Amino acid sequence: MDFAFTEEQLMIKQTAKDFAESEIAPSAVERDIKAEFPYEIVKKMGELGFMGMMVPPEWGGAGMDTISYVLAMEEISKVDASVGVIMSVNNSLVCYGLNDYGTNEQKEKYLKPLAQGNLLGAFALSEPEAGSDATNQHTTADKDGDDWILDGTKNWITNGQTANVFLIVAQTNRELRHKGISTFIVDKGTPGFEHGKKEDKLGIRSSDTCSLSFTNCRVPNANLIGGEGKGFNFAMNTLNGGRIGIAAQALGIAQASLEASLKYAKERKAFDKPIANLQAIQFKLADMSTKIEAARLLTLNAASLKDKNENYIQASAMAKLYASRVAMECADEAIQIHGGYGYVREYLVERYLRDAKITEIYEGTSEIQRIVIARSLLQ
Ligand code: CAA
């Protein structure tokens, strides 16, 4: 493994850092409190190429590698993990899927504007009874002439109220179980397609999460992506890459927790000296930093395997499993180091803990990551 970054990768990291500090940070606290979607920020990220980072330039993207994506995701999420997940879903779950599985017509119509940041995407696999048990799809799509008729409900959809383009996983042949699942591109505003109310969440409050419902919703066959019966394969492969994005998001939260703790430990005095002089605090900082470095290496390893077109299923599950735990532990320790100040909004670290929790849940819970890892080991 060689993670000597290229000049281009370092430039992307710096651009993301500058953008996050100047454009995202000033409104992060208020957007968290009010649960407000960052419309202007997402628009500017599109202009900078951050919404379609790995999409080839011919399809409107920035043509960058997964390592660059990880570096940018960490910097953005370090400042605001809500913006991180909006970026991650558009890049990893929507653009990736369209680029790998879409027809040229689908790429022209949907991928180009999504990668350029002119449209926003959402990915809908989860349902009320299909979370971890993702093959248990109840949303159905029945063939009717040249169209498909979608009926059912999707849950916990990131960008659900805001997106213009949705990738919807549905059962097209129940008897075939997961081999009878297909994925469809559905435009916002299609008759029969509604979204539910915005969920009032513990963390990543500035991102928008809601349910979707389909009632006799007609979608043309041209919007079937990857072929009939290939939808579960599409979802699993898309999530393998998505997990690298969420690992990078978790890494950003962990790094923010460490940086806030280092600053506070040098400023805060107790027993007549900065608390950074106390071994109890030093041990916490040392452990946080060591775990973050390990999580970063796992995440970069998964990204590097993906860039080399090698199997990265196990590596991405390991990266997400470990980085999400490290985010939780570092945010928790950051609050402990801050004492009472860590428990109030003014010092940001309480948000890091609230934001960290979801990284152990979405795009496959930690338990699912362990299943994926164990199955790879036992193959
Ligand atoms: N990569 C590629 N293929 C995979 C895979 C992976 N990681 N995991 C499973 N598969 C394939 C299997 O090889 C199998 O294919 P074949 O039949 O062609 O051989 C098929 O999928 C079914 O697999 P299993 O027989 O193992 O099915 P299972 O029901 O026992 O387990 C599971 C499947 C791994 C548990 C799967 O259901 C899963 O990953 N669940 C978690 C779903 C998830 O991550 N949801 C996140 C929602 S999206 C989200 O959060 C987005 C957001 O908005 C932020």
Residues whose N, C-alpha, C, O or C-beta is under 5 A from the ligand:
A	BS01	CAA	F123 L125 S126 G131 S132 D133 A134 T135 W156 I157 T158 H178 M236 N237 L239 I313 Y362 E363 G364 I368 V372
